[in-house]
Amino acid sequence: MENKDRPVNPITDETTISQMGLTKREYFAGLALQSFIIAKGKYGLYDESRTHLCQDSVKIADELLNQLEK
């Protein structure tokens, strides 16, 4: 399992890791999206900009995971 697919808060027992909850990639993308929304909040969000914000959030999450692998 790749790091990006591992859970943020895994539930473990002696031999396995449960896959419940958000993956690291989903969690990091959500954090990035949150900061974009805060930064752009005073200007308002339009439908087309929402799509771009989501796409950029995923790109940032992927880059963060790539940097953490180094």
Buried (B, 14 or more C-beta within 10 A) or exposed (E): EEEBEEBEEEEEEEEEEEEEEEBBBBBBBEBBBEEBEEEEEEEEEEEEEBEEBBEBBBEBBBEBBEEEEE
